Amino acid sequence: MKLVNSLFLAFVFTVITTGWQSPAVKSQERTPTLEPQDRKPAPEKAVLELLRHKYPEMEIGSVEYRGLMKGILLGEYPGLTEAAGEEAMTQYALRQLEIPPDEYAEHIPEMEIDLTSERNGRASLNEPKVEPLSSAVAVSYNRQAARNYALGWSKNGSKMRNPLYPNFNDDCTNFVSQALHAGGIPQRVGEDTCSYEPNNVLWYVRRSTGICLSNWAWSMSWAVAGSLSIHLRVKRYVTARTIQRTEEGIAMLESVAQIGDIIQLRAPSSDTPGAKVTYHSMIITNKIRHSPTVLRLYVSYHSGPMQLDVNDGYLRTIIYRLDNSHEVIHLAFPYAVPGTGN
């Protein structure tokens, strides 16, 4: 009897201190839950699956593997990035290449050279095939709507700012992104609702929600010139070409460029010897034939001389003012399909 009482008191003590749980509840706790069917696999898993099925001879860490990572960052494997999530796969590839996320933009030229001169020159059938870097896809883009936005929100010698967007000290790329979005280029929104997101895969800006230190949340690609170029090229909306700063090179640009295309400027980095930084963005807002043989391009942008706007500035004048260390980059939309814009 004493034993029974002792067991009963022990049972009561257990219920009081831990709470009553039926055998059914305990059974549920021990039963492992299945992952949702639509959950994306981890980047590592997706890459290993690709290697196992398609490139079994490729070793992790090898030159070919690093080439694969560069191809991922340049958008050569859309199926792979979609399977694991673009943002997660981008971060994974950057880690494998030991590239800090904020230096992504500066490594793009190097990666493009590797893909064309190294990987395309190899004979192995097991190595990933590289598509021409000039390839682009069709995108709905209303050039006229982008032009109208840029002309409407820039004013020579002043500062025109749309209150629906943030205003940055260096506002040129933020302004060009606004014009692109007005032309119908879709935003790719992230999960961060409070602040700046160092990401080139996403492309967005929006008002912060909740208690935040900033009134706006935005991706690096929305407001940073080099990152915008990366985003547009990885999505294959544009092709990029460095313009020869000769009469023939500028005349060729004037011939092929269209309203709504982007012009960017690059210069040697003041922080990293030998590196170059894309530092300025402009959008072509007019293309006028002044004679049977003379075409002129005009661009609009924010954060020009004295941080003021430039509305329909003559592009040749801008180019001629640059010293020889600067480069002019033309981002063209070769397969833009006219759309309604936003």
N, C-alpha and C positions, 0 to 999 in steps of 0.2 A: 504493500500500500504506500509506504514511504517513497518507493521507487516511482510509482505512478504519479504521486503528487509532485515529485521533483521534476519529472518529465513534463508535466502540465505547466508548472511554473516556468520552466525553461522555454516552453512553447509560447506562453503569454509574453515573456520578456522579449523574445525574438520578434513577435508581432508588433509590440509597442515600439521597439527601437528601429526596425527596418520597414515596417508596414506590411500589410497583408498582400500577397501576390498569389493568385491561383496558379495551379500547374499549367493551365492554358497560356497565361501571360508569360510564365517562365519559358515555356516552349517557344513562344513567339520571339522572345529575346534571343534565344539560342539559334533561331533559324536565320541563316544569312540572307540578306535581301539582294535581289538581282538588280544590276545596273539598268537604268532606263534604256529601252531599245534604241533611242535616237541619240544617246550619248556618244560624242566623238571620241575615237581612240586617242591615246597620248601620242605626241609627235614621234617619240622614240619607237613606239610600237608600229606606227605607220611606216617609218623609214625602214625598220627591220623587215617588215612584211614585203616592202618593195625590193629590198636586197635579196631576200630569200627566193622570191618568185621570178625576178627579172634580172638581177645582177648578182648571182651567187658567188662570183669570184672577186667581187669588190670587197676590200677590207676597210673596216672603220678606221679612220685616221689617214688613209692613203691619199695620194694626190687625186685619184679618181673620186674618192669619197668627198674630198673637199670641193671638187668640181661639182658634184651633185648638190652640195649645200649652197654653192654660189648660184647654181641653176634654180634652186628653190627661191632664193632671194630675188632673182631676176624674173620670176614668174614662169619658168619653163615647165613646171609641174603643177598645173591647176588642180588636177584630180587629187594629188597628194595633199596639197594645202587645204582643199575643201574637206577632205576626209578627216583631217586632224584639227581643222580650224586655222584660218590664215594667220591670226595673231600669234597663236601658240607655236605654229610651225616656223614663223619668222624668227621668233625669239630663240627657238631651239637651234635653227641654222646659224644665227649670230653667235650663240654660245659655242657651237662646234668649231666655228672659224675664229673664235676668240676676238670678236669685233664688238666693242661697246655699242649699245643701241644708239647713242647720240653721235657715233661716228659712221653710222650706216651710209649716209649720203656720200661721204668722201671716198668710200671704197667701191662705189658703183663703177667708175671708169676702169679700175683695176680688174674687177670681176668680169666686166664685159670683154676686156682684152684676153683674160684667161680662157673664157668660153670660146672665143673665136679662134685664137691663135694656137691654143694648146689642145683643147678637147676635140675640135673639129679636125685637127691634124693627126689624131691617133687612129690606128687601124683596127683596134679591138671592136668586135661586133657587140660585146657585152657592155660597152660604155654608153651612157645616155646620149641620144642624138640632140644636137643643139639646133634650134630653129634660127633662121636669120634674125639678127637683133633689130633689123629694120621692120620686122613684121608687126602688124597692128590689127586690131579688130574693129568692127563697126561699133559705133557708139552714137546714141541719140544726142545731138548737140546742135542747138539753134544758135548759129554764129551771130545772127542779127540781134537776137535777144541779149546775148552776152555783150555785144558792142553797145547796145542801147543802155544797158545797165552801167557799163564802164564810163560812157560819156555823161550819163545822168548823175553819177556819184563821184565826179572829179571836176575840179574847177581850177584853172590856171591861177597860181599865186595865192591860193586859199586852201582850205581843208574841208572838203565835203565828206561827211561821215553818215552812214546809214545807222540810225539808232537801233535797228534790229540786229546789229552785229557789234562785236567788241571793237575798240579802237586801240591799236598798238602804236608804240613809239615808232617802230619800223613796220609800217603798215602795208608795204607793197604787195606781199604775197597774200595776206589776209584779203586785200582788195581784189586781187586777181582770182582768188578762190571764190569770192562772192560772185564775180562776173561769170565764172565757169558754172557755178551752181544755178545762176539765173538763166544760163543757156541750156540747162537740163542735165548737167553732169550730176549723178546721184551722190549724196552723202553716204558714207559708210560709218555708222555710228557705233561707238564703243560703250562700255559699261560705266566708265568713270563719269560721274555726274557733277564733279566739284572742281576739277582743275585741269591743267595741262597734262596731256598724255603723250609720252615720247614714242610715237608709233607712226610708221610710214604705210602700213597696210590699211589702217582706218583713215578716213578723211571727213572731218565733221567739225562743227562748232554749234554750241547750244547754250542756253542759259543754265546756270547751275541750279540744282534742286537740293533742298535740305539746308543744313547749316554749313556754309562753306566760306573759305577765306576769299574766294574770288566769285564774281558774279557770272563768270563764264567758264565753260569747259570746252576744250578744243584739242585736236590732235596736232602733233608736230607738223604733219604734212599739210595742214590747212594754212599755217602761218609762217613756215620756214621754207625759203626758196628751194634749197637742195632737196628737201624732203618732199615737196610738192612734185618736183621732177621725178623722183623715185616712184611715188605713188602712181602718177600718170603713166610712167613707162612700165611698171610692174603690171598694171591693169591693161597694158597694151592699148591705151587710148591714143597715145602719141608716139611719134618717132622723134629722135633727138639728133641734131646735126650741129657741129661747130662751124661757124661761118668764117670763111677766109676774109680777113679784113683788107681786101684789095678791091679795086674797082670791079673786077670780074666777079669776085665773091659776093659783094654787096648787091650787084646787079642781078645775080642769080637768085639771091634771097628775095629781092623785090619782085622777081618774076614768079616764084613758086609760092611764096607765103600768102596766106589768106586772112581776111578779117576773122578775129576770134582765136588765131594762133597766139602762142606765148613766146616772148623773147626774154631770155635770162642772161645775166652777166656773171662771169666768174673771174676771180683774181687770186693771186698767190696768198696762202694762209699766213697770217702774222704770227700764228702759234706753232705751226708745224712746218719746218723747212721742206720744200719740195712738194707740199700738198697745195691743192687749190680749193677754193670755197665758192660755191654759188651763192651770191649775196643779194641779187635784185631780180624782181619779176615785173614784166610789163605785158600788156595785152594789145594786140593790133586792133585799132578801131577805125582805120580808114586806109584804103588803097586807091590812089587817084592817078589816072593817066594824064600827065601834063603835056605830052606830045606823043606822036606815034612811036617814039623810041624811049620815052622817059616815064617810068612808073615810080611813084613815091609811096612809101609806107609811113603811117603815123601811129603812134602808140599813146596809150593813156596809162597813168599809174599814180600811186600815192608815194609819199616819202621821197620826193625828188629833191632838187636844190632847196636848201634851207628847210627841209622836211615838208615842203609844200607840194600840192598836186601838180601834175602835168596832164593837160587835156589835149589830145591830138597833137603831141609833139612830133616833130620831124625826126624819124629814126636815124637818118644819116648824120644829122647834127650830133645826136647823142653818141653814136659810134665814133665819130671823128674826135670827140673830146676825150676819149679814153686813151691811156697810154698803152704801149705795146705789150704790157704784161697781162692785160685783160683779154678775156675771150667772150664772144657773143654766141649764145646757144639758141637755136630755133627749135621749139617744140611744136610740131605740126600734128594736126588731126587728119590723117590722110583718108580715113573712112568715116568721117562724120556724116551721120544721117540727119537731115533737117528734122527737128522736133519742135514742140510747142514752147519749150523752156519752162522755167518755174516762176 
